[in-house]
């Protein structure tokens, strides 16, 4: 019999670490496009930008947030990123301040050469975000792209194991994380960031790739810690962490097929199959489809 052909799924991804300026939408967009172009020059076909990278993060009031928010897909940020995706023939996941009717959302857009693919709205709001944004109401969708299936979380979502598990159960091979990480109390400055550890653990426990794009700088007194990274399906970084204070473009070529093909850790154990759904809430499996694991 002929040998079974092993199908590969190579993909070059980029996590863009940048410093948005509060309220300077045009400058932020121009900088994001320049960094996307740099990533494309390194062969990237999937590019992830930070949380709220078009507007900045530390709003003084809901009125300020609303004045900077945009509708999707006809807002200027989404339109420009779609044009960029089409021109460079790649896909973009970018954090954006979204307006829908009277509500504001901390959102991410998933874009490709043919336009808007979908959006994700941050489910778990952090700190003062609750003064400006409504909690996300779209769940944890997974999107079919030409090269594979991707999920999306934003920053604090990563602190909830359910977020990654529900994405993995829906067949996600890679999770994109636009984020604005801040210092964590008790952090040992000699150790990797707690956010890095959480991303690595989530990748390992769910056999998914994770791309975290953080911001840098200090905005209205709030520092951000950088250290963006790309994590392999085994939980070990394949690019980064980036610096704590400088803009960077992290690029890595990964094989999405490994997220499924190498999910078996040994002859007996496979992290999705070994779940004891007779012991804990079946809700954690509500988004699964037969055959994804």
N, C-alpha and C positions, 0 to 999 in steps of 0.2 A: 504494500500500500504506500502511496506517496506520503512524504512527511507533511505534518500539519504546519501550515504557514502561521507564524506568530505575527500578528498585526501590531505594528508600532504606532504611536501617536505623539511624535515629537512636537514640541511647542516652545518657542522662545518667548518668555514673559519678562516684563519690566515693572518694578515698583519704583515710582517716582517720588522722591522725597524733596519737598519744596517748602517755601515760606510765603504763604499768602499774606496779603496786607488787608486789614479790615476795611471793607467798603470800596476797595480799589479793584472793581470787577474787571475793567478793561485791562489793567496791568496784570492782574492775576491770570486772566485768560491768555494773554500774550505769552506770559512766562510758561504756562502749562503747555501751550502749543510748541514752544521752543524745546522744552524737555521731552515732549512726545516725539518730536523730530529727531532728537538725539537718540532716544530709545529705538526708533525705527532704523536709524543708521547702524545699530548693532543687531538688527534682524528681528526685533520684537514684533510679535503679532498679537499680543495681548498686553495692554498697558493699564496699570492701575494708578490712579491719582488719589491724593488725600481727601479726607472728610471736609466738606464745605469749602473746597479749594477755590471756588469762584468768588466767594464773598468774605472769607475769614470767619472766625468762630465766636469771638467774645462780643456778643451784641449787648448794647447798653439798655435796649428795650425791645419789646415786641414790635413796636412801630418801626424801629430801625431794621429789624430782621425782615419785616414785611416789605419795606422799601427796597430791599435788595433781592427779595425772593423772585423766582421766575416760574412760569408754567412750563410744563413738559408736554410735547417736544418743541413748542414754538418759541421758547425763550432763547435769548441770544447765546447763552452758554451752550445749551444742547445743540443748537444749530451750528455753532462754530466747531464743536467737537465732532459732530457728524461729518462736516466738510473735511475736517482733518483726517478722520477715519477713512473716508472715501479716497482722499488724495494719497494717503500713505498705505492704503490697503491693510488695515489692521482693525482691531477691536479695542474699545476703551471702556473702562469702568471708572466713573468719576463722582466724587461727592459734590452735592449741590443743595442749595437752599430752595426748596420747592414750595410753590403756592398752588393750592387747589381750592377755589372758592374763598371762604373765609379762613381756611385752615392752612397752617404751615407745617412742613415736614422736613426733617433731616434725612435727605434721600441720597441715593446713588442711581445714576443712569447707566444702563448697559447698551453700548452703541456699536454699530459696525458700518461697513461701507454702504450698506443698503438702508441705514437709518436707525431709528430707535428699535431696540430688541425688547427692552423692558425696563422696569424700575424696581428699586427696593427702598422701603421706608424703615428707618431705624426703629426697631421694636423696643429696645431698652434704653430709655433716655437717661442722660447723666447730668446731675447737678442742675444748674440754671437752665439747661435745655428745656426742662419742663415748663418754664415760664413762657417759652416762645413756640415750642413745637407740640403738635399732637403726636401721641405714640403711633408707631407704624401699624397699619391695618391690612397689610398684604401678606402677612405670614413670612415664611422663608421660601420663596419661590426658587426654582432651579431652571436655568435657561439653556436651551439647546443651541450651541454655536457650531460652526462648521468643524471645529477641531475637538469638540467634546462638550461636556455638561458642566456649567459653572453655577455656584451659589454665591451669595453676597451677604456679608455682615458689615456693620459699621461700629468700630471702636468697642464700646461697652457690651455690645452683643456677644463678644468673644468670651466674656466672663461667665457665660451660661452654657454649660455643656450641651443642653438641649438644642442650641442653635446649630452647632456643627453636626450633631447626630441626625437631626431632621433633614439637613441638607444631604448628608451622606446616604440616608435611607431613600432619598428621592433620586439617587444616582449621581450626585455631584462628584466630580473627579478633582475639582479645584474650587477653592473658596477664595474670593477676592475681598479684601478688607481695606476700604478707605478708612483712615483713622486719624485722630488727633490725641495721641497719648500724652498724659500729664504725669508728673512725678507721683509715685506711690509712697505713702508713709512707711517708714521702716526699710526702704530700699537700701541695700548695701551698694555703695557706689562702685565697688570692685566687681560686683556680679552683673550678669546680663539683666536687662530690664524684666520685670515681672511679666509685662506684656509679651515679651519674646518667649518666655517660658510657657505661658498659656497657649500661644499659637503653636509652639512645638508640641506640647502635650495633645492639643486638639488634632493636629495632623497625625500624630502617632496613633491615637486612640480610635480614629475613624478612617485611617488609610486614605487621606486626601492631601493634595497639595494645598498650601496656603500662601497667598501673596498679600503682605501687609505694607501699605504705603502710608507712612506717617508724615507729619509736617515738623518743621523746626521753627525756632525763634520764640520771642516773647511778645504777647499781644495783650495790651491793656493790663499788664502786670502778671498775666498767666504764662508761665513757661511751658514749652512743649519739648519732648525728649528725643525726637528723631528715632534712630535705631530701626528703621524699616528693614524688612527681611523677606526672603523667599524660603519657604520650608518645604522639604521633600515629603513624600508620603510616609516615610519612616519616622518623621519627626525631627530630623536633623536639618539645619540650614544648608541650602545650596547656594545662596548668595546673601551677603550681609552677616550680621547686622551692619547697617550704615552708621555713620557718625552721629553724635548727639546734637550737633549744631550746624551742619552744613548741608546744602542741597546736593543731592546725588541721584544718579540713575543706576539702580541695581538691575542687572540682566542675568538671566539663567535660562538654559535650555533644559527642559524636563521631558519626560515621557509619560503622558497621561495614562497610557495603558498599564503602567506599573501600579496605579492606584487600585486597580481591580485584580490584575494578574498576580500580584505579589501580596495580596491581602492575607493569604494563609501564612501564619507565622511558623507553623510546623505541621506535622502529620495530623495533629489533633485540634489545633486552635485557629479560629478565624473570628476576628473581633465582631463582625456583624452577626454571624451565625450563632455565636456563643451567648448572645443575649438571652437572659432568663425571663422571657415575657410572661411566664407563669407566676413569677415572683413580684415583678414591678409593673407599673401602670402601662397597659397596652397603648395608651395615648402616644407614647414615644415611637410607636411604629405606625401611626395613623397615616403618615405620608408615604410609606413605602410602596413600591410596586414589585410584583413578583419578578425575581430574577436579578434585581439590582445588586444583590450581595450573595 
